[in-house]
Amino acid sequence: MTVVLMKPGREKPVRQRHPWVFSGAVARIEGAPADGDLVEVRAADGSFLARGYLNRASQIVVRLLTWDPEEPVDAAFWRRRLERAIQGRAALAADPTTTAYRLVHAEADGLPGLIVDRYGDWLVLQALTLGIERRKGELARRLAELVEGVAGVYERSDVDVRAKEGLEPATGPLWGEPPPDRLVIRENGFRFWVDLRRGHKTGFYLDQRENRARLPPFCADAEVLNAFAYTGAFAVYAAAGGAARIVNLDTSGEALALAREQMALNGFHRPQDEYVEGDAFQVLRRYRDAGHTFDVIILDPPKFAFSRRHLERASRGYKDINWLGMRLLRPGGILFTFSCSGLVSEDLFQKILFAAALDAGREVQIVGRLGQGSDHPILLTFPESAYLKGFICRVG
């Protein structure tokens, strides 16, 4: 097997089981492997460190799979890793009130570059790296064997991160039947339309399942603003909690149309609600200028920080939108606020909220901490797997 030799003193992260080897830490690559091939990573003294797959087109030149010199990366390896990930979601699989959840969470499940989400009878696969791209057909077949009741495995590898691996976007069936244009999933007993072919991410924001469940107790008789609403999942939970009025705000009219359908699908007739198409920053400023206020505001914006050079601008964006949210809340109001930018740590996000509260002139208490669901586990040796963080704040 080809050897990737590390520079002296650069092996510490690998010994600590971080699954990425950056190009700057590599002294040389012995032999002439093809990108996507399996390689052995060795310290400068030649001692074995780990084994993974290579991609010289990426800054992350090796994604590590095993630190056991006796463990071959063969068909049995991929099967064991998939079985372990599936078993880790056994409680969700047995829950009839929830039919959609993450089945494989990439590095956090020991499978770098592989995302698999379950939506009822369909699995949606994302191949984010060249190593997974080369093996996605085999993995799709293996998943179909291991997951009971699967009608098809559909690929949604239409994400920007593939460009960093030298890959083009890819979508389409990998195994079995393609999914219908839309299907209904269940989450905590609620029902939602999802579009697996064209929807955001793999069709739905599955990582917010546990956070949505915490919203209803705050919503009785409340006026709720659901900013960055997408297809209105938070709004369905707010309605279930007895919200008096809900304003769903999103840039996509198509998503808002589906948000209306979600309400009807769950048996809610709510002519008092509003569906506002527009930029959240601009609309919230208009609400501020007009004196509109709310009892509960949900801020779940898209990712602002895509690289470290974007971090300062992203922090300003998070501060601005939360400052606006705090200004629009009535005394004692509740703010559910999130960041899905992995580069924005929970500590930094809390500091951003502190600055926003000072500028808004509001006394803000944290009454709850939020994060990604248990089906999106965080690997302690891979802190980058902790990307979604949020707070429930009471704004005085």
RAURDA-V362063 format. One record per residue. N is the residue number from 1. RES is the residue in one small letter. SS is DSSP state (h for helix, s for strand, l for the rest). NEAR is the number of other C-alpha atoms within 8 Angstrom. D_CENTER is the distance of its C-alpha to the mean C-alpha in Angstrom with 1 decimal. Layout:
N,RES,SS,NEAR,D_CENTER / N,RES,SS,NEAR,D_CENTER
This chain:
1,m,l,5,34.5 / 2,t,s,11,33.8 / 3,v,s,11,33.5 / 4,v,s,13,31.3 / 5,l,s,14,33.3 / 6,m,s,14,31.7 / 7,k,l,11,33.5 / 8,p,l,7,35.4 / 9,g,l,6,33.5 / 10,r,l,8,30.1 / 11,e,l,11,29.3 / 12,k,h,7,28.2 / 13,p,h,8,24.4 / 14,v,h,12,25.0 / 15,r,h,8,27.3 / 16,q,l,7,24.7 / 17,r,l,9,22.4 / 18,h,l,9,19.9 / 19,p,l,11,18.8 / 20,w,s,10,19.3 / 21,v,s,12,22.8 / 22,f,s,10,23.2 / 23,s,h,10,26.1 / 24,g,h,4,28.0 / 25,a,h,10,28.4 / 26,v,s,12,30.1 / 27,a,s,8,33.9 / 28,r,s,7,34.5 / 29,i,s,10,33.5 / 30,e,s,8,36.5 / 31,g,l,6,37.3 / 32,a,l,6,35.9 / 33,p,l,6,32.7 / 34,a,l,6,30.7 / 35,d,l,11,27.1 / 36,g,l,10,24.9 / 37,d,l,9,27.7 / 38,l,s,10,27.5 / 39,v,s,12,29.1 / 40,e,s,13,30.3 / 41,v,s,13,29.4 / 42,r,s,14,32.5 / 43,a,l,13,33.5 / 44,a,l,10,36.3 / 45,d,l,5,38.9 / 46,g,l,7,37.8 / 47,s,l,7,36.3 / 48,f,s,9,33.4 / 49,l,s,12,29.9 / 50,a,s,14,27.4 / 51,r,s,13,26.7 / 52,g,s,13,24.0 / 53,y,s,14,23.7 / 54,l,s,14,24.9 / 55,n,l,13,24.0 / 56,r,l,9,26.3 / 57,a,l,9,24.7 / 58,s,l,10,21.7 / 59,q,l,8,21.9 / 60,i,s,11,20.3 / 61,v,s,13,23.4 / 62,v,s,11,22.8 / 63,r,s,12,19.8 / 64,l,s,13,21.3 / 65,l,s,13,21.5 / 66,t,s,10,24.4 / 67,w,l,9,26.6 / 68,d,l,6,29.3 / 69,p,l,10,32.2 / 70,e,l,4,33.4 / 71,e,l,7,30.1 / 72,p,l,6,30.3 / 73,v,l,9,27.2 / 74,d,l,6,28.6 / 75,a,h,6,27.9 / 76,a,h,7,28.3 / 77,f,h,10,25.7 / 78,w,h,10,22.9 / 79,r,h,9,24.1 / 80,r,h,8,24.0 / 81,r,h,11,20.5 / 82,l,h,10,19.3 / 83,e,h,9,21.6 / 84,r,h,8,20.3 / 85,a,h,11,16.7 / 86,i,h,11,18.0 / 87,q,h,7,20.4 / 88,g,l,8,17.7 / 89,r,l,10,16.5 / 90,a,h,8,20.2 / 91,a,h,7,20.3 / 92,l,h,9,17.6 / 93,a,h,9,19.5 / 94,a,l,6,22.7 / 95,d,l,8,21.5 / 96,p,l,6,23.0 / 97,t,l,9,21.3 / 98,t,l,13,17.8 / 99,t,l,14,17.5 / 100,a,s,12,13.8 / 101,y,s,12,11.3 / 102,r,s,13,9.5 / 103,l,s,12,12.6 / 104,v,s,13,11.9 / 105,h,s,14,9.3 / 106,a,h,11,11.1 / 107,e,h,13,13.1 / 108,a,h,13,12.4 / 109,d,h,12,14.3 / 110,g,l,8,16.8 / 111,l,l,12,15.9 / 112,p,l,14,14.8 / 113,g,l,12,13.3 / 114,l,s,15,12.9 / 115,i,s,13,10.0 / 116,v,s,12,11.7 / 117,d,s,13,10.9 / 118,r,s,13,14.0 / 119,y,s,11,15.3 / 120,g,l,9,18.8 / 121,d,l,9,21.0 / 122,w,s,12,18.6 / 123,l,s,13,16.1 / 124,v,s,14,13.9 / 125,l,s,15,13.7 / 126,q,s,11,12.2 / 127,a,s,13,14.6 / 128,l,l,14,13.4 / 129,t,l,12,16.6 / 130,l,h,13,20.3 / 131,g,h,13,20.9 / 132,i,h,12,18.6 / 133,e,h,9,19.9 / 134,r,l,8,23.3 / 135,r,l,8,22.6 / 136,k,h,10,20.3 / 137,g,h,9,23.4 / 138,e,h,7,24.4 / 139,l,h,9,21.0 / 140,a,h,12,20.8 / 141,r,h,9,24.3 / 142,r,h,9,23.7 / 143,l,h,9,20.8 / 144,a,h,12,23.2 / 145,e,h,7,25.7 / 146,l,h,7,23.7 / 147,v,l,8,21.9 / 148,e,l,6,24.5 / 149,g,l,5,24.9 / 150,v,l,11,22.7 / 151,a,l,8,24.2 / 152,g,s,15,22.2 / 153,v,s,17,19.5 / 154,y,s,15,18.1 / 155,e,s,13,16.6 / 156,r,s,13,14.0 / 157,s,s,12,14.2 / 158,d,l,9,14.6 / 159,v,l,8,12.4 / 160,d,h,7,14.1 / 161,v,h,7,13.4 / 162,r,h,14,15.8 / 163,a,h,8,18.6 / 164,k,h,10,18.5 / 165,e,h,12,19.4 / 166,g,l,9,22.2 / 167,l,l,9,20.6 / 168,e,l,7,20.9 / 169,p,l,9,18.4 / 170,a,s,8,19.1 / 171,t,s,9,18.7 / 172,g,s,8,21.0 / 173,p,s,11,22.1 / 174,l,s,11,22.1 / 175,w,s,11,24.0 / 176,g,s,8,25.7 / 177,e,l,8,25.6 / 178,p,l,9,23.3 / 179,p,l,11,21.5 / 180,p,l,5,23.3 / 181,d,l,7,22.5 / 182,r,l,9,20.9 / 183,l,s,9,20.6 / 184,v,s,8,20.3 / 185,i,s,13,18.0 / 186,r,s,12,18.5 / 187,e,s,12,16.4 / 188,n,l,8,18.5 / 189,g,l,7,21.5 / 190,f,s,9,20.4 / 191,r,s,11,20.3 / 192,f,s,11,18.1 / 193,w,s,11,18.8 / 194,v,s,11,16.1 / 195,d,l,11,16.7 / 196,l,l,11,15.4 / 197,r,l,9,17.2 / 198,r,l,6,16.4 / 199,g,l,10,13.7 / 200,h,l,7,10.5 / 201,k,l,6,7.8 / 202,t,l,11,9.7 / 203,g,l,11,11.5 / 204,f,l,9,9.8 / 205,y,l,8,7.0 / 206,l,h,9,7.5 / 207,d,h,12,5.6 / 208,q,h,10,8.5 / 209,r,h,11,11.2 / 210,e,h,9,13.1 / 211,n,h,11,13.0 / 212,r,h,11,14.4 / 213,a,l,9,17.1 / 214,r,l,7,18.3 / 215,l,l,12,19.2 / 216,p,h,14,22.3 / 217,p,h,7,24.7 / 218,f,h,9,24.6 / 219,c,l,15,25.3 / 220,a,l,10,28.9 / 221,d,l,8,31.0 / 222,a,l,13,28.5 / 223,e,s,12,27.9 / 224,v,s,16,24.2 / 225,l,s,12,22.4 / 226,n,s,15,19.0 / 227,a,s,14,17.9 / 228,f,l,13,15.2 / 229,a,l,14,15.8 / 230,y,l,11,14.5 / 231,t,l,10,16.0 / 232,g,l,14,17.0 / 233,a,h,12,15.3 / 234,f,h,10,15.9 / 235,a,h,11,19.4 / 236,v,h,12,20.2 / 237,y,h,12,19.7 / 238,a,h,14,21.8 / 239,a,h,13,24.5 / 240,a,h,8,24.6 / 241,g,l,12,25.3 / 242,g,l,11,28.2 / 243,a,l,14,27.2 / 244,a,l,10,30.2 / 245,r,s,10,28.6 / 246,i,s,15,25.1 / 247,v,s,12,24.3 / 248,n,s,16,21.3 / 249,l,s,16,20.7 / 250,d,s,16,18.8 / 251,t,l,9,19.8 / 252,s,l,9,19.7 / 253,g,h,8,22.7 / 254,e,h,6,21.5 / 255,a,h,10,18.4 / 256,l,h,18,20.8 / 257,a,h,9,23.3 / 258,l,h,11,20.8 / 259,a,h,12,20.1 / 260,r,h,9,23.9 / 261,e,h,9,23.9 / 262,q,h,15,21.4 / 263,m,h,12,23.9 / 264,a,h,9,26.7 / 265,l,h,9,25.0 / 266,n,l,9,24.8 / 267,g,l,6,28.4 / 268,f,l,8,28.1 / 269,h,l,6,30.8 / 270,r,l,6,30.0 / 271,p,l,4,32.2 / 272,q,l,6,31.8 / 273,d,l,9,28.1 / 274,e,s,7,27.3 / 275,y,s,8,24.9 / 276,v,s,9,24.9 / 277,e,s,10,23.9 / 278,g,l,10,23.6 / 279,d,l,8,22.0 / 280,a,h,11,20.8 / 281,f,h,9,22.6 / 282,q,h,8,25.8 / 283,v,h,9,25.8 / 284,l,h,11,25.3 / 285,r,h,9,28.2 / 286,r,h,8,30.3 / 287,y,h,11,29.7 / 288,r,h,12,30.7 / 289,d,h,7,33.8 / 290,a,h,6,34.7 / 291,g,l,7,34.4 / 292,h,l,8,31.8 / 293,t,l,9,30.2 / 294,f,s,13,27.8 / 295,d,s,12,27.5 / 296,v,s,15,23.7 / 297,i,s,14,21.1 / 298,i,s,11,17.4 / 299,l,s,14,15.7 / 300,d,l,10,12.0 / 301,p,l,10,12.3 / 302,p,l,7,10.3 / 303,k,l,8,9.7 / 304,f,l,10,13.4 / 305,a,l,13,13.8 / 306,f,l,9,13.5 / 307,s,l,7,16.2 / 308,r,h,7,18.6 / 309,r,h,5,21.1 / 310,h,h,10,18.8 / 311,l,h,13,18.3 / 312,e,h,7,21.5 / 313,r,h,8,21.0 / 314,a,h,10,17.4 / 315,s,h,10,19.1 / 316,r,h,8,21.8 / 317,g,h,9,19.4 / 318,y,h,10,17.7 / 319,k,h,12,21.3 / 320,d,h,10,22.7 / 321,i,h,10,20.4 / 322,n,h,12,20.7 / 323,w,h,13,24.5 / 324,l,h,13,24.8 / 325,g,h,12,23.1 / 326,m,h,13,25.4 / 327,r,h,9,28.4 / 328,l,h,13,27.7 / 329,l,s,16,27.6 / 330,r,s,10,30.8 / 331,p,s,6,32.1 / 332,g,s,9,30.3 / 333,g,s,12,27.3 / 334,i,s,13,23.8 / 335,l,s,16,20.8 / 336,f,s,12,17.2 / 337,t,s,12,15.4 / 338,f,s,11,11.9 / 339,s,s,15,10.5 / 340,c,l,11,7.0 / 341,s,l,11,9.4 / 342,g,l,11,9.6 / 343,l,l,11,13.3 / 344,v,l,13,13.9 / 345,s,l,9,14.7 / 346,e,h,8,15.3 / 347,d,h,6,19.0 / 348,l,h,8,18.8 / 349,f,h,10,16.9 / 350,q,h,8,19.7 / 351,k,h,8,22.3 / 352,i,h,11,21.1 / 353,l,h,11,21.5 / 354,f,h,8,24.9 / 355,a,h,9,26.0 / 356,a,h,13,25.0 / 357,a,h,13,26.9 / 358,l,h,9,29.9 / 359,d,h,8,30.1 / 360,a,h,10,29.7 / 361,g,l,6,32.4 / 362,r,l,11,30.6 / 363,e,l,8,30.6 / 364,v,s,9,27.1 / 365,q,s,8,26.3 / 366,i,s,9,23.1 / 367,v,s,8,23.4 / 368,g,s,7,20.0 / 369,r,s,9,17.0 / 370,l,s,9,13.5 / 371,g,s,9,10.3 / 372,q,l,14,7.6 / 373,g,l,12,9.5 / 374,s,l,5,12.0 / 375,d,l,11,10.6 / 376,h,l,10,7.8 / 377,p,l,12,10.9 / 378,i,l,9,11.7 / 379,l,l,11,14.5 / 380,l,l,5,17.3 / 381,t,l,7,18.5 / 382,f,l,12,15.3 / 383,p,h,8,14.2 / 384,e,h,7,11.7 / 385,s,h,11,9.4 / 386,a,l,11,9.5 / 387,y,l,13,7.3 / 388,l,l,12,6.9 / 389,k,s,14,10.6 / 390,g,s,12,13.0 / 391,f,s,13,16.6 / 392,i,s,13,19.1 / 393,c,s,13,22.1 / 394,r,s,12,25.6 / 395,v,s,15,27.3 / 396,g,l,10,31.0
